[in-house]
Amino acid sequence: MPRPPYPLWELFDKLKIHPSWGYIIYRTTYSSESDAHFSTVIKYLEACIKKSFFAEAAECANKSTGVDPAIYEGIWARHSLTVIEDVTQFDRASIDSIRARFEEWVDAQHQRDKFNKYRMCIVIDEECPRTLLGTSAEALEQEIEYHRDDTIRYVKVVEAWPELTNMTTSPDG
């Protein structure tokens, strides 16, 4: 039987060892406004990930690749977001602080460079919920076709162990 494109095949293969896949999310804002909207933000993120995941499945099916759609359903069934919330540790924590905590946690799991779940995390800070207001998981799920509106919506993705280059310029420009 044909297999899905490489990134999904790698994920399918890794799920033989790992119980689940999905992002680790750190919450770093604990205002009354963020409390009111945080669960909506998480539901929206889940819907975005699901929509993107199954769009790839549909594209694969449209190309008549012969990939069994059940593979995608099986992979999705093992998706799980992990939300880390602790006002005493993470309220207004910086990106660098979150990166350090995430890297420490990954190393404690002995998973450095072994699985995407341990290569990056999502940070929901004070800005993020504001950019996601005015939309919902339900609205996203009801969209038949992707359309772009003028609203910029985002979360912050933090890479573990980024390879930063020194970007200095010479006096000549």
HUWO-V848323 format. One record per helix or strand of 2 or more residues. SS is the DSSP state (~ for helix, > for strand). FROM is the first residue (numbers start at 1). LEN is the number of residues. Records with the same first field share a line. If there is no record, write none. Layout:
# HUWO-V848323
SS = FROM-LEN + FROM-LEN
This chain:
# HUWO-V848323
~ = 6-9 + 32-31 + 69-9 + 87-4 + 95-15 + 116-3 + 126-7 + 137-6
> = 24-4 + 82-3 + 120-5 + 156-4
